[in-house]
Amino acid sequence: MHAKCIRWVAAVAFVLTAMTTNAGSISLIPTSAITNVATGDVVSFDVVMDFSDELTLGGGFDVVFDSQSVQFESFYRNPDLGVPEFGRDPDIFEGLLESWAVADPFILPAVATIGNIVFTVLPGMGQSTAIATQATNGVGGPLDQCG
């Protein structure tokens, strides 16, 4: 009998820099402990914004992941952060959720959950896989800070 191979997923946050000295951030927070996963397991991350340093009207960001290690399953955008004309679901590409955007005509809350993303672990996962956010060049545009 073969031992079951256990692997893990590491969430990484990438800070989105502002035009001023203050910065906002978008982080991926595991919804439960993700220290030992196996092929076929489902992993879920809350996408959390922290704009407590600088008021933010909105904008977009990307979520990048290794498509050989995890398979994107679904996303959920928190509807409390803007109606459809002021928000945008991401375009889905291999290894990229591009231009996930949120906006509010009256300024977004300082700290909030933007939504949730779900992945399934694939057999090709190595010992560590990073899933991260980054500033977008897509149609969602970068996050706009004001103040």
Sequence and secondary structure as in RCSB ss.txt:
>XXXX:A:sequence
MHAKCIRWVAAVAFVLTAMTTNAGSISLIPTSAITNVATGDVVSFDVVMDFSDELTLGGGFDVVFDSQSVQFESF
YRNPDLGVPEFGRDPDIFEGLLESWAVADPFILPAVATIGNIVFTVLPGMGQSTAIATQATNGVGGPLDQCG
>XXXX:A:secstr
      B  EEE EEEE SSS EEEEEEEESS  SSB TT EEEEEEEEE SSSEEEEEEEEEEE TTTEEEEEE
EE GGG  GGG B  EEETTEEEEEEEE TT   SEEEEEEEEEEE TT  S  EEEEEE  STT B EEE 
